[in-house]
Amino acid sequence: MSQIIEDRTIALAGVFQSAAIVQQIARTGEVPKEAFAASIKSIFVLDAPDTESVYGDIGQLKLGLDVLESLLAKKETSRYAESFRYTVGLIHIEKQLRNNEDLLSILRSRLEQTQSLMGHFDDDILHPSVVAKLAALYVDTLGTFNYRIQVKGDPKFLQQDEVANKIRAVFLAGVRSATLWRQLGGSRLQFLLGKRKMVEALNALQQKAQLLH
């Protein structure tokens, strides 16, 4: 298995993990804590030595790997229909973002500002105030595009500010992973033509994730 295929698969699993988290939050109001933490942390890892390090280790991406494998190999499209739709939306938003230098500069600057404030929250990256700042950053930047991802779920959860903040923060993480995937050569054509090799990479990565999980 080539390193580039493995890296692309890791990054794409990062996008699917964000999408799957949103699907779960919107439906149940509950957050898969380990996956949520890994996705939020990835937002702040702007200069990682390798792809896996963006997420801590591959074990932190187990949810995303499982969802991607279920869609590609097991074809469980109905179970993860919303996750797939959110993933397509996140990749579309990333495409719009990559050509907007002003928004990219604002994103990086405000992420650095948020990171510098972490000490006020005991370096708790999942502190509600940190998540709220990330949600506001999403609204102020990616939320200004004409294209919007419509989230489906239980209205009693979607109407809660804390839930809405988590969803927006996780969408920000999803765009970060989509950016990484694209930087590694990911594309729609590559995805369609490279499914077999991606499934092979997924199987190997899932075994590694299981050992680390």
N, C-alpha and C positions, 0 to 999 in steps of 0.2 A: 504494500500500500504506500503510495507516494505521500510525502509530507504535505504537499499543497492540497491534495484531496482531503486529507485528514483535517487540515486547518480550515478549509472551506466548510466542511461538515460541522466542525465545532462552532464556527461562527453562525451558520444557519440554524443549528440547534439552539444557539443563544436567542435568535429571533423567535423561534417556535416556543421557547421557554417563556419568554415575555408574553406571547400571545396566549399560551395555556394558562398562565397565572391570571390574566385578565378574564379569560373564560370562567375560571373557577370563582374569582372574586365576584364577578357580575351575577353569577347564578346562586352562590351560597353565602356571600359576604365573608367567607373564610379565606385566609391567605396561606399558601404552602410556604411556611416560614423560611426553610433553608433555600429553596429556589428563589424566593423573593429577595432574600439577603444577597445572594450571588448576583442576581440581575441588577439590583440597585448599586452594589459595589462596582460592577463593571463600568458604570457611567463615569466613574472617577479615574479609571485606569486608562490614561490617555497615551502612555508611552511604555507599554508592556514589552518585555524581552521576547515573548512568543505568544502565540494565540491562546494557548491553554491558560496562561497566567492572567489573562483578562478576567477570567472567571474564578480564579483561585486555584482550582484543580478540576479535572474532568468530572469528579464525583459531584461537584456542585451543579453540573448540567444534566443530571440524570433525568429530570422531568422533560427537558427539551429533547434529549436524545430519544427517550421513549416515545414521545409524541411524533417526532419525525419518522422514527422507524415504523410506528403503527400506520402512518399514512402511506409511506413508500412500500413497505413490504407486506403488511397485513391489509392495507387498503381500508382501514377503518375510517372512512371519510365522514360518515354521519356522526360518529362519536366526537370527532374533532373538527367539525365543519366550521365552527366559529373561530377556532384557533387558526385554521388555514386562512380564513377570510381576513383575520387581523394581521397575519403574517404578510399576505399580499399587500394590505394597506400600508404596513410599516415600510416595506420595500419601496412602495410608490412614494411615500413621504421622503424617504432617504434620497430618492432620485431628484425630487424637487429641491431638497436641501443642498445637495452637492454643488449646485450651480449658483448658490446664493452666498457669496463670500461675507457679506455683512452679517447675516444670521449666524454663520459658522463662527465668526469672530465673537459675536455676542454670547453664543452658547459657551464657548471655551472660557471667556472672561467671567461669566456668571457661575460656571461650574467651579472655577478657581476660587471665587468669592465664597461660595457655599462651603467648599472644602476648608477654607481658612476659618470658618465659623464653627467647625466641628467640635472644637475644644469647649465651646459653651454648652454642648450637649453630651459631655463626657465621651466624645468620639463615637457616639452611638449613631451609626449611619442610618438606622431605621427609626430614629426619633421622629415623632409626628411632625415636628417643626422642620426637620430636614426633608422629609417626604413632601411636605407642603411647599417648600421652596423649589423642589424639583418639579412638582406639579405646576407651579406658577411659571417656571421657566419654560415648560412645555407649552403652556397656553400663550405665553408672550412671543414665542418663536415659531415652533412647528404648528401651533394652533392658529396662526395667521394665514396659513395656506387655504385656498378655496376647498381643497380636498379634505374631508374629515372622515375619520373612522367612526362608524356608528356602532356603539356597544349595545349588545342585546343581553338582557338578564332580568332579574327580579327588581322591579321599580323600588321596592322598599329598601333595597341595598344601594341601588344606583343613585338614589336621592340623598344619601348620606355624604356629607363633605369629606369625611375620612376615607370612605371607599372611593370617591371620585379622585381624591388626591393620589391614592395608591395606584389607580388605573393609569392616570396621566404620567406618574413617575415611572411606572413599568413600561409604558409606551415609549418614553424617552430612552429607557434601557434597550428596548427593541430596535429603535432607530440606530442606537450606537452599534448594536450587533449587525444590523443590516449594512451599516457603513463599513464595518470590518469585513463582512462577507464580500462586498463589492470590491474593496481594496485588494482582496485575495483572488480576484478574478471571477467572482461569482456573477452569474447572469442567468436570465430565464432560459436561454438556449443551452448554456452549460448544465443547468439543472435538469432540463428535459433529456439531454443526450447522455448525461453522466449518472443516471439513477442507479445502475447496477454497481458501479464502483462506489457510489455513495453508501449504498446498503452494506457493502463489504466493510467500508470504513466505520459505519454505524455499529455493526456487530462487534468489531474490535474495541471501539470506544465504550460501548455498553458494558463489555466484560471488564474493562479497566475501571469504569465508573462504579460498577458493582463492588469491586474490591475496595474502593476508596470511600464508598458511601457509608 
